[in-house]
Amino acid sequence: LITDIMNVEIEFVTDDQRIRPDKSEVGRLWADNSKARELAGWQPEYGGKEGFKRGLAETIDWFTNSGNLNSYKTDIYNV
């Protein structure tokens, strides 16, 4: 989806040493925002696949704005 939104082509490079062995971890992760809704009253503004695309487009717009990147701290991990 990201490449479609950005209208770019990419090539995936894989490293066999980094591929998880079968049955090593959970095969699929599911997000659940019910705890955020319960504790903080938060609800997502967008929903479904179209909402996901909209959120990605807004994130891409933010990261492609050089003014935003000036305050983005790439050298530290923020939560």
mmCIF file as gemmi writes it, N, C-alpha and C atoms, coordinates in Angstrom:
data_model
loop_
_atom_site.group_PDB
_atom_site.id
_atom_site.type_symbol
_atom_site.label_atom_id
_atom_site.label_alt_id
_atom_site.label_comp_id
_atom_site.label_asym_id
_atom_site.label_entity_id
_atom_site.label_seq_id
_atom_site.pdbx_PDB_ins_code
_atom_site.Cartn_x
_atom_site.Cartn_y
_atom_site.Cartn_z
_atom_site.occupancy
_atom_site.B_iso_or_equiv
_atom_site.pdbx_formal_charge
_atom_site.auth_seq_id
_atom_site.auth_asym_id
_atom_site.pdbx_PDB_model_num
ATOM 1 N N . LEU Axp A 1 ? 0.807 -1.196 0 1 0 ? 1 A 1
ATOM 2 C CA . LEU Axp A 1 ? 0 0 0 1 0 ? 1 A 1
ATOM 3 C C . LEU Axp A 1 ? 0.855 1.266 0 1 0 ? 1 A 1
ATOM 4 N N . ILE Axp A 2 ? 1.92 1.265 0.767 1 0 ? 2 A 1
ATOM 5 C CA . ILE Axp A 2 ? 2.76 2.455 0.852 1 0 ? 2 A 1
ATOM 6 C C . ILE Axp A 2 ? 3.342 2.79 -0.517 1 0 ? 2 A 1
ATOM 7 N N . THR Axp A 3 ? 3.833 1.776 -1.23 1 0 ? 3 A 1
ATOM 8 C CA . THR Axp A 3 ? 4.406 2.047 -2.545 1 0 ? 3 A 1
ATOM 9 C C . THR Axp A 3 ? 3.344 2.541 -3.518 1 0 ? 3 A 1
ATOM 10 N N . ASP Axp A 4 ? 2.125 2.042 -3.401 1 0 ? 4 A 1
ATOM 11 C CA . ASP Axp A 4 ? 1.036 2.528 -4.257 1 0 ? 4 A 1
ATOM 12 C C . ASP Axp A 4 ? 0.732 3.992 -3.964 1 0 ? 4 A 1
ATOM 13 N N . ILE Axp A 5 ? 0.633 4.336 -2.697 1 0 ? 5 A 1
ATOM 14 C CA . ILE Axp A 5 ? 0.325 5.719 -2.317 1 0 ? 5 A 1
ATOM 15 C C . ILE Axp A 5 ? 1.434 6.663 -2.765 1 0 ? 5 A 1
ATOM 16 N N . MET Axp A 6 ? 2.688 6.213 -2.621 1 0 ? 6 A 1
ATOM 17 C CA . MET Axp A 6 ? 3.822 7.067 -2.982 1 0 ? 6 A 1
ATOM 18 C C . MET Axp A 6 ? 4.158 6.991 -4.471 1 0 ? 6 A 1
ATOM 19 N N . ASN Axp A 7 ? 3.505 6.054 -5.18 1 0 ? 7 A 1
ATOM 20 C CA . ASN Axp A 7 ? 3.744 5.851 -6.604 1 0 ? 7 A 1
ATOM 21 C C . ASN Axp A 7 ? 5.222 5.582 -6.897 1 0 ? 7 A 1
ATOM 22 N N . VAL Axp A 8 ? 5.778 4.613 -6.14 1 0 ? 8 A 1
ATOM 23 C CA . VAL Axp A 8 ? 7.169 4.214 -6.325 1 0 ? 8 A 1
ATOM 24 C C . VAL Axp A 8 ? 7.246 2.692 -6.43 1 0 ? 8 A 1
ATOM 25 N N . GLU Axp A 9 ? 8.331 2.236 -7.013 1 0 ? 9 A 1
ATOM 26 C CA . GLU Axp A 9 ? 8.593 0.802 -7.058 1 0 ? 9 A 1
ATOM 27 C C . GLU Axp A 9 ? 9.773 0.508 -6.147 1 0 ? 9 A 1
ATOM 28 N N . ILE Axp A 10 ? 9.713 -0.625 -5.466 1 0 ? 10 A 1
ATOM 29 C CA . ILE Axp A 10 ? 10.81 -1.015 -4.587 1 0 ? 10 A 1
ATOM 30 C C . ILE Axp A 10 ? 11.196 -2.453 -4.867 1 0 ? 10 A 1
ATOM 31 N N . GLU Axp A 11 ? 12.354 -2.817 -4.422 1 0 ? 11 A 1
ATOM 32 C CA . GLU Axp A 11 ? 12.816 -4.195 -4.519 1 0 ? 11 A 1
ATOM 33 C C . GLU Axp A 11 ? 13.037 -4.7 -3.103 1 0 ? 11 A 1
ATOM 34 N N . PHE Axp A 12 ? 12.454 -5.842 -2.789 1 0 ? 12 A 1
ATOM 35 C CA . PHE Axp A 12 ? 12.647 -6.434 -1.471 1 0 ? 12 A 1
ATOM 36 C C . PHE Axp A 12 ? 13.948 -7.223 -1.463 1 0 ? 12 A 1
ATOM 37 N N . VAL Axp A 13 ? 14.737 -7.012 -0.42 1 0 ? 13 A 1
ATOM 38 C CA . VAL Axp A 13 ? 15.969 -7.751 -0.226 1 0 ? 13 A 1
ATOM 39 C C . VAL Axp A 13 ? 15.789 -8.564 1.045 1 0 ? 13 A 1
ATOM 40 N N . THR Axp A 14 ? 16.026 -9.849 0.963 1 0 ? 14 A 1
ATOM 41 C CA . THR Axp A 14 ? 15.874 -10.701 2.142 1 0 ? 14 A 1
ATOM 42 C C . THR Axp A 14 ? 17.215 -11.318 2.519 1 0 ? 14 A 1
ATOM 43 N N . ASP Axp A 15 ? 17.302 -11.658 3.774 1 0 ? 15 A 1
ATOM 44 C CA . ASP Axp A 15 ? 18.49 -12.315 4.309 1 0 ? 15 A 1
ATOM 45 C C . ASP Axp A 15 ? 18.002 -13.58 4.997 1 0 ? 15 A 1
ATOM 46 N N . ASP Axp A 16 ? 18.384 -14.717 4.489 1 0 ? 16 A 1
ATOM 47 C CA . ASP Axp A 16 ? 17.898 -15.997 5.024 1 0 ? 16 A 1
ATOM 48 C C . ASP Axp A 16 ? 18.143 -16.142 6.522 1 0 ? 16 A 1
ATOM 49 N N . GLN Axp A 17 ? 19.192 -15.524 7.041 1 0 ? 17 A 1
ATOM 50 C CA . GLN Axp A 17 ? 19.476 -15.62 8.47 1 0 ? 17 A 1
ATOM 51 C C . GLN Axp A 17 ? 18.451 -14.859 9.305 1 0 ? 17 A 1
ATOM 52 N N . ARG Axp A 18 ? 17.737 -13.916 8.691 1 0 ? 18 A 1
ATOM 53 C CA . ARG Axp A 18 ? 16.772 -13.106 9.435 1 0 ? 18 A 1
ATOM 54 C C . ARG Axp A 18 ? 15.336 -13.611 9.301 1 0 ? 18 A 1
ATOM 55 N N . ILE Axp A 19 ? 15.116 -14.632 8.483 1 0 ? 19 A 1
ATOM 56 C CA . ILE Axp A 19 ? 13.77 -15.187 8.324 1 0 ? 19 A 1
ATOM 57 C C . ILE Axp A 19 ? 13.477 -16.094 9.509 1 0 ? 19 A 1
ATOM 58 N N . ARG Axp A 20 ? 12.326 -15.872 10.121 1 0 ? 20 A 1
ATOM 59 C CA . ARG Axp A 20 ? 11.97 -16.658 11.306 1 0 ? 20 A 1
ATOM 60 C C . ARG Axp A 20 ? 11.717 -18.118 10.924 1 0 ? 20 A 1
ATOM 61 N N . PRO Axp A 21 ? 12.215 -19.023 11.73 1 0 ? 21 A 1
ATOM 62 C CA . PRO Axp A 21 ? 11.938 -20.438 11.477 1 0 ? 21 A 1
ATOM 63 C C . PRO Axp A 21 ? 10.45 -20.736 11.685 1 0 ? 21 A 1
ATOM 64 N N . ASP Axp A 22 ? 9.966 -21.764 11.028 1 0 ? 22 A 1
ATOM 65 C CA . ASP Axp A 22 ? 8.578 -22.189 11.227 1 0 ? 22 A 1
ATOM 66 C C . ASP Axp A 22 ? 8.304 -22.435 12.699 1 0 ? 22 A 1
ATOM 67 N N . LYS Axp A 23 ? 7.146 -22.056 13.147 1 0 ? 23 A 1
ATOM 68 C CA . LYS Axp A 23 ? 6.669 -22.261 14.518 1 0 ? 23 A 1
ATOM 69 C C . LYS Axp A 23 ? 7.535 -21.557 15.564 1 0 ? 23 A 1
ATOM 70 N N . SER Axp A 24 ? 8.27 -20.515 15.164 1 0 ? 24 A 1
ATOM 71 C CA . SER Axp A 24 ? 9.121 -19.832 16.13 1 0 ? 24 A 1
ATOM 72 C C . SER Axp A 24 ? 8.367 -18.769 16.912 1 0 ? 24 A 1
ATOM 73 N N . GLU Axp A 25 ? 7.351 -18.167 16.31 1 0 ? 25 A 1
ATOM 74 C CA . GLU Axp A 25 ? 6.598 -17.108 16.963 1 0 ? 25 A 1
ATOM 75 C C . GLU Axp A 25 ? 5.161 -17.116 16.458 1 0 ? 25 A 1
ATOM 76 N N . VAL Axp A 26 ? 4.43 -16.145 16.912 1 0 ? 26 A 1
ATOM 77 C CA . VAL Axp A 26 ? 3.06 -15.99 16.457 1 0 ? 26 A 1
ATOM 78 C C . VAL Axp A 26 ? 3.076 -15.735 14.959 1 0 ? 26 A 1
ATOM 79 N N . GLY Axp A 27 ? 2.203 -16.418 14.231 1 0 ? 27 A 1
ATOM 80 C CA . GLY Axp A 27 ? 2.159 -16.263 12.787 1 0 ? 27 A 1
ATOM 81 C C . GLY Axp A 27 ? 1.506 -14.973 12.338 1 0 ? 27 A 1
ATOM 82 N N . ARG Axp A 28 ? 0.591 -14.454 13.148 1 0 ? 28 A 1
ATOM 83 C CA . ARG Axp A 28 ? -0.112 -13.222 12.767 1 0 ? 28 A 1
ATOM 84 C C . ARG Axp A 28 ? -0.44 -12.439 14.024 1 0 ? 28 A 1
ATOM 85 N N . LEU Axp A 29 ? -0.216 -11.146 13.985 1 0 ? 29 A 1
ATOM 86 C CA . LEU Axp A 29 ? -0.517 -10.286 15.121 1 0 ? 29 A 1
ATOM 87 C C . LEU Axp A 29 ? -1.79 -9.496 14.822 1 0 ? 29 A 1
ATOM 88 N N . TRP Axp A 30 ? -2.651 -9.362 15.808 1 0 ? 30 A 1
ATOM 89 C CA . TRP Axp A 30 ? -3.9 -8.633 15.661 1 0 ? 30 A 1
ATOM 90 C C . TRP Axp A 30 ? -3.882 -7.439 16.594 1 0 ? 30 A 1
ATOM 91 N N . ALA Axp A 31 ? -4.148 -6.277 16.061 1 0 ? 31 A 1
ATOM 92 C CA . ALA Axp A 31 ? -4.213 -5.07 16.882 1 0 ? 31 A 1
ATOM 93 C C . ALA Axp A 31 ? -5.575 -5.002 17.569 1 0 ? 31 A 1
ATOM 94 N N . ASP Axp A 32 ? -5.588 -4.435 18.775 1 0 ? 32 A 1
ATOM 95 C CA . ASP Axp A 32 ? -6.827 -4.274 19.526 1 0 ? 32 A 1
ATOM 96 C C . ASP Axp A 32 ? -6.738 -2.963 20.292 1 0 ? 32 A 1
ATOM 97 N N . ASN Axp A 33 ? -7.596 -2.024 19.939 1 0 ? 33 A 1
ATOM 98 C CA . ASN Axp A 33 ? -7.539 -0.723 20.587 1 0 ? 33 A 1
ATOM 99 C C . ASN Axp A 33 ? -8.549 -0.584 21.726 1 0 ? 33 A 1
ATOM 100 N N . SER Axp A 34 ? -9.135 -1.681 22.162 1 0 ? 34 A 1
ATOM 101 C CA . SER Axp A 34 ? -10.168 -1.614 23.202 1 0 ? 34 A 1
ATOM 102 C C . SER Axp A 34 ? -9.615 -1.075 24.522 1 0 ? 34 A 1
ATOM 103 N N . LYS Axp A 35 ? -8.371 -1.374 24.86 1 0 ? 35 A 1
ATOM 104 C CA . LYS Axp A 35 ? -7.806 -0.881 26.112 1 0 ? 35 A 1
ATOM 105 C C . LYS Axp A 35 ? -7.624 0.641 26.065 1 0 ? 35 A 1
ATOM 106 N N . ALA Axp A 36 ? -7.199 1.179 24.933 1 0 ? 36 A 1
ATOM 107 C CA . ALA Axp A 36 ? -7.076 2.632 24.782 1 0 ? 36 A 1
ATOM 108 C C . ALA Axp A 36 ? -8.444 3.296 24.898 1 0 ? 36 A 1
ATOM 109 N N . ARG Axp A 37 ? -9.451 2.671 24.332 1 0 ? 37 A 1
ATOM 110 C CA . ARG Axp A 37 ? -10.812 3.206 24.429 1 0 ? 37 A 1
ATOM 111 C C . ARG Axp A 37 ? -11.295 3.166 25.877 1 0 ? 37 A 1
ATOM 112 N N . GLU Axp A 38 ? -11.021 2.056 26.547 1 0 ? 38 A 1
ATOM 113 C CA . GLU Axp A 38 ? -11.465 1.867 27.932 1 0 ? 38 A 1
ATOM 114 C C . GLU Axp A 38 ? -10.755 2.822 28.9 1 0 ? 38 A 1
ATOM 115 N N . LEU Axp A 39 ? -9.433 2.94 28.785 1 0 ? 39 A 1
ATOM 116 C CA . LEU Axp A 39 ? -8.659 3.724 29.742 1 0 ? 39 A 1
ATOM 117 C C . LEU Axp A 39 ? -8.609 5.217 29.432 1 0 ? 39 A 1
ATOM 118 N N . ALA Axp A 40 ? -8.576 5.555 28.15 1 0 ? 40 A 1
ATOM 119 C CA . ALA Axp A 40 ? -8.377 6.957 27.787 1 0 ? 40 A 1
ATOM 120 C C . ALA Axp A 40 ? -9.535 7.564 26.998 1 0 ? 40 A 1
ATOM 121 N N . GLY Axp A 41 ? -10.525 6.737 26.682 1 0 ? 41 A 1
ATOM 122 C CA . GLY Axp A 41 ? -11.639 7.237 25.892 1 0 ? 41 A 1
ATOM 123 C C . GLY Axp A 41 ? -11.269 7.518 24.442 1 0 ? 41 A 1
ATOM 124 N N . TRP Axp A 42 ? -10.152 6.953 24.002 1 0 ? 42 A 1
ATOM 125 C CA . TRP Axp A 42 ? -9.679 7.188 22.635 1 0 ? 42 A 1
ATOM 126 C C . TRP Axp A 42 ? -10.411 6.281 21.66 1 0 ? 42 A 1
ATOM 127 N N . GLN Axp A 43 ? -10.71 6.815 20.484 1 0 ? 43 A 1
ATOM 128 C CA . GLN Axp A 43 ? -11.265 6.026 19.39 1 0 ? 43 A 1
ATOM 129 C C . GLN Axp A 43 ? -10.558 6.422 18.104 1 0 ? 43 A 1
ATOM 130 N N . PRO Axp A 44 ? -10.32 5.473 17.214 1 0 ? 44 A 1
ATOM 131 C CA . PRO Axp A 44 ? -9.68 5.83 15.951 1 0 ? 44 A 1
ATOM 132 C C . PRO Axp A 44 ? -10.592 6.723 15.115 1 0 ? 44 A 1
ATOM 133 N N . GLU Axp A 45 ? -9.988 7.644 14.377 1 0 ? 45 A 1
ATOM 134 C CA . GLU Axp A 45 ? -10.773 8.525 13.504 1 0 ? 45 A 1
ATOM 135 C C . GLU Axp A 45 ? -11.117 7.851 12.191 1 0 ? 45 A 1
ATOM 136 N N . TYR Axp A 46 ? -10.302 6.888 11.757 1 0 ? 46 A 1
ATOM 137 C CA . TYR Axp A 46 ? -10.503 6.227 10.484 1 0 ? 46 A 1
ATOM 138 C C . TYR Axp A 46 ? -10.721 4.739 10.736 1 0 ? 46 A 1
ATOM 139 N N . GLY Axp A 47 ? -11.46 4.104 9.847 1 0 ? 47 A 1
ATOM 140 C CA . GLY Axp A 47 ? -11.697 2.684 10.01 1 0 ? 47 A 1
ATOM 141 C C . GLY Axp A 47 ? -11.581 1.926 8.705 1 0 ? 47 A 1
ATOM 142 N N . GLY Axp A 48 ? -11.376 0.638 8.814 1 0 ? 48 A 1
ATOM 143 C CA . GLY Axp A 48 ? -11.318 -0.232 7.651 1 0 ? 48 A 1
ATOM 144 C C . GLY Axp A 48 ? -10.103 0.012 6.781 1 0 ? 48 A 1
ATOM 145 N N . LYS Axp A 49 ? -10.104 -0.652 5.64 1 0 ? 49 A 1
ATOM 146 C CA . LYS Axp A 49 ? -8.968 -0.545 4.727 1 0 ? 49 A 1
ATOM 147 C C . LYS Axp A 49 ? -8.827 0.877 4.18 1 0 ? 49 A 1
ATOM 148 N N . GLU Axp A 50 ? -9.934 1.526 3.863 1 0 ? 50 A 1
ATOM 149 C CA . GLU Axp A 50 ? -9.862 2.898 3.35 1 0 ? 50 A 1
ATOM 150 C C . GLU Axp A 50 ? -9.317 3.85 4.418 1 0 ? 50 A 1
ATOM 151 N N . GLY Axp A 51 ? -9.714 3.63 5.661 1 0 ? 51 A 1
ATOM 152 C CA . GLY Axp A 51 ? -9.181 4.436 6.753 1 0 ? 51 A 1
ATOM 153 C C . GLY Axp A 51 ? -7.697 4.2 6.945 1 0 ? 51 A 1
ATOM 154 N N . PHE Axp A 52 ? -7.281 2.946 6.798 1 0 ? 52 A 1
ATOM 155 C CA . PHE Axp A 52 ? -5.865 2.615 6.9 1 0 ? 52 A 1
ATOM 156 C C . PHE Axp A 52 ? -5.072 3.333 5.81 1 0 ? 52 A 1
ATOM 157 N N . LYS Axp A 53 ? -5.598 3.304 4.573 1 0 ? 53 A 1
ATOM 158 C CA . LYS Axp A 53 ? -4.943 4.007 3.464 1 0 ? 53 A 1
ATOM 159 C C . LYS Axp A 53 ? -4.857 5.509 3.744 1 0 ? 53 A 1
ATOM 160 N N . ARG Axp A 54 ? -5.927 6.067 4.276 1 0 ? 54 A 1
ATOM 161 C CA . ARG Axp A 54 ? -5.944 7.5 4.587 1 0 ? 54 A 1
ATOM 162 C C . ARG Axp A 54 ? -4.882 7.839 5.637 1 0 ? 54 A 1
ATOM 163 N N . GLY Axp A 55 ? -4.795 7.008 6.671 1 0 ? 55 A 1
ATOM 164 C CA . GLY Axp A 55 ? -3.784 7.213 7.705 1 0 ? 55 A 1
ATOM 165 C C . GLY Axp A 55 ? -2.373 7.1 7.151 1 0 ? 55 A 1
ATOM 166 N N . LEU Axp A 56 ? -2.147 6.116 6.269 1 0 ? 56 A 1
ATOM 167 C CA . LEU Axp A 56 ? -0.834 5.979 5.636 1 0 ? 56 A 1
ATOM 168 C C . LEU Axp A 56 ? -0.503 7.211 4.801 1 0 ? 56 A 1
ATOM 169 N N . ALA Axp A 57 ? -1.468 7.69 4.036 1 0 ? 57 A 1
ATOM 170 C CA . ALA Axp A 57 ? -1.242 8.865 3.193 1 0 ? 57 A 1
ATOM 171 C C . ALA Axp A 57 ? -0.876 10.074 4.049 1 0 ? 57 A 1
ATOM 172 N N . GLU Axp A 58 ? -1.553 10.261 5.169 1 0 ? 58 A 1
ATOM 173 C CA . GLU Axp A 58 ? -1.244 11.387 6.048 1 0 ? 58 A 1
ATOM 174 C C . GLU Axp A 58 ? 0.142 11.237 6.682 1 0 ? 58 A 1
ATOM 175 N N . THR Axp A 59 ? 0.498 10.013 7.039 1 0 ? 59 A 1
ATOM 176 C CA . THR Axp A 59 ? 1.826 9.758 7.61 1 0 ? 59 A 1
ATOM 177 C C . THR Axp A 59 ? 2.913 10.033 6.573 1 0 ? 59 A 1
ATOM 178 N N . ILE Axp A 60 ? 2.7 9.577 5.345 1 0 ? 60 A 1
ATOM 179 C CA . ILE Axp A 60 ? 3.657 9.82 4.263 1 0 ? 60 A 1
ATOM 180 C C . ILE Axp A 60 ? 3.796 11.316 4.022 1 0 ? 60 A 1
ATOM 181 N N . ASP Axp A 61 ? 2.676 12.027 3.984 1 0 ? 61 A 1
ATOM 182 C CA . ASP Axp A 61 ? 2.727 13.482 3.804 1 0 ? 61 A 1
ATOM 183 C C . ASP Axp A 61 ? 3.56 14.136 4.899 1 0 ? 61 A 1
ATOM 184 N N . TRP Axp A 62 ? 3.372 13.678 6.131 1 0 ? 62 A 1
ATOM 185 C CA . TRP Axp A 62 ? 4.112 14.258 7.26 1 0 ? 62 A 1
ATOM 186 C C . TRP Axp A 62 ? 5.612 14.03 7.086 1 0 ? 62 A 1
ATOM 187 N N . PHE Axp A 63 ? 5.981 12.785 6.759 1 0 ? 63 A 1
ATOM 188 C CA . PHE Axp A 63 ? 7.401 12.448 6.652 1 0 ? 63 A 1
ATOM 189 C C . PHE Axp A 63 ? 8.065 13.039 5.414 1 0 ? 63 A 1
ATOM 190 N N . THR Axp A 64 ? 7.298 13.386 4.4 1 0 ? 64 A 1
ATOM 191 C CA . THR Axp A 64 ? 7.896 13.981 3.208 1 0 ? 64 A 1
ATOM 192 C C . THR Axp A 64 ? 7.964 15.503 3.298 1 0 ? 64 A 1
ATOM 193 N N . ASN Axp A 65 ? 7.501 16.069 4.388 1 0 ? 65 A 1
ATOM 194 C CA . ASN Axp A 65 ? 7.607 17.505 4.63 1 0 ? 65 A 1
ATOM 195 C C . ASN Axp A 65 ? 8.904 17.755 5.394 1 0 ? 65 A 1
ATOM 196 N N . SER Axp A 66 ? 9.855 18.433 4.751 1 0 ? 66 A 1
ATOM 197 C CA . SER Axp A 66 ? 11.168 18.621 5.384 1 0 ? 66 A 1
ATOM 198 C C . SER Axp A 66 ? 11.076 19.41 6.689 1 0 ? 66 A 1
ATOM 199 N N . GLY Axp A 67 ? 10.087 20.286 6.822 1 0 ? 67 A 1
ATOM 200 C CA . GLY Axp A 67 ? 9.913 21.02 8.069 1 0 ? 67 A 1
ATOM 201 C C . GLY Axp A 67 ? 9.618 20.1 9.239 1 0 ? 67 A 1
ATOM 202 N N . ASN Axp A 68 ? 8.848 19.056 8.996 1 0 ? 68 A 1
ATOM 203 C CA . ASN Axp A 68 ? 8.555 18.089 10.052 1 0 ? 68 A 1
ATOM 204 C C . ASN Axp A 68 ? 9.789 17.275 10.405 1 0 ? 68 A 1
ATOM 205 N N . LEU Axp A 69 ? 10.572 16.928 9.409 1 0 ? 69 A 1
ATOM 206 C CA . LEU Axp A 69 ? 11.744 16.094 9.664 1 0 ? 69 A 1
ATOM 207 C C . LEU Axp A 69 ? 12.804 16.817 10.477 1 0 ? 69 A 1
ATOM 208 N N . ASN Axp A 70 ? 12.803 18.137 10.437 1 0 ? 70 A 1
ATOM 209 C CA . ASN Axp A 70 ? 13.779 18.89 11.233 1 0 ? 70 A 1
ATOM 210 C C . ASN Axp A 70 ? 13.602 18.632 12.729 1 0 ? 70 A 1
ATOM 211 N N . SER Axp A 71 ? 12.389 18.347 13.164 1 0 ? 71 A 1
ATOM 212 C CA . SER Axp A 71 ? 12.157 18.099 14.588 1 0 ? 71 A 1
ATOM 213 C C . SER Axp A 71 ? 12.01 16.614 14.907 1 0 ? 71 A 1
ATOM 214 N N . TYR Axp A 72 ? 12.151 15.757 13.92 1 0 ? 72 A 1
ATOM 215 C CA . TYR Axp A 72 ? 12.043 14.318 14.128 1 0 ? 72 A 1
ATOM 216 C C . TYR Axp A 72 ? 13.373 13.776 14.627 1 0 ? 72 A 1
ATOM 217 N N . LYS Axp A 73 ? 13.348 13.074 15.745 1 0 ? 73 A 1
ATOM 218 C CA . LYS Axp A 73 ? 14.575 12.598 16.389 1 0 ? 73 A 1
ATOM 219 C C . LYS Axp A 73 ? 14.885 11.162 15.947 1 0 ? 73 A 1
ATOM 220 N N . THR Axp A 74 ? 15.7 11.033 14.947 1 0 ? 74 A 1
ATOM 221 C CA . THR Axp A 74 ? 16.018 9.698 14.434 1 0 ? 74 A 1
ATOM 222 C C . THR Axp A 74 ? 17.016 8.947 15.3 1 0 ? 74 A 1
ATOM 223 N N . ASP Axp A 75 ? 17.703 9.674 16.184 1 0 ? 75 A 1
ATOM 224 C CA . ASP Axp A 75 ? 18.769 9.051 16.963 1 0 ? 75 A 1
ATOM 225 C C . ASP Axp A 75 ? 18.305 8.511 18.306 1 0 ? 75 A 1
ATOM 226 N N . ILE Axp A 76 ? 17.028 8.739 18.685 1 0 ? 76 A 1
ATOM 227 C CA . ILE Axp A 76 ? 16.533 8.206 19.954 1 0 ? 76 A 1
ATOM 228 C C . ILE Axp A 76 ? 15.176 7.557 19.743 1 0 ? 76 A 1
ATOM 229 N N . TYR Axp A 77 ? 14.829 6.668 20.653 1 0 ? 77 A 1
ATOM 230 C CA . TYR Axp A 77 ? 13.547 5.966 20.584 1 0 ? 77 A 1
ATOM 231 C C . TYR Axp A 77 ? 12.558 6.663 21.495 1 0 ? 77 A 1
ATOM 232 N N . ASN Axp A 78 ? 11.486 7.157 20.925 1 0 ? 78 A 1
ATOM 233 C CA . ASN Axp A 78 ? 10.42 7.818 21.698 1 0 ? 78 A 1
ATOM 234 C C . ASN Axp A 78 ? 9.162 6.975 21.652 1 0 ? 78 A 1
ATOM 235 N N . VAL Axp A 79 ? 8.415 7.012 22.721 1 0 ? 79 A 1
ATOM 236 C CA . VAL Axp A 79 ? 7.126 6.333 22.743 1 0 ? 79 A 1
ATOM 237 C C . VAL Axp A 79 ? 6.064 7.389 22.946 1 0 ? 79 A 1
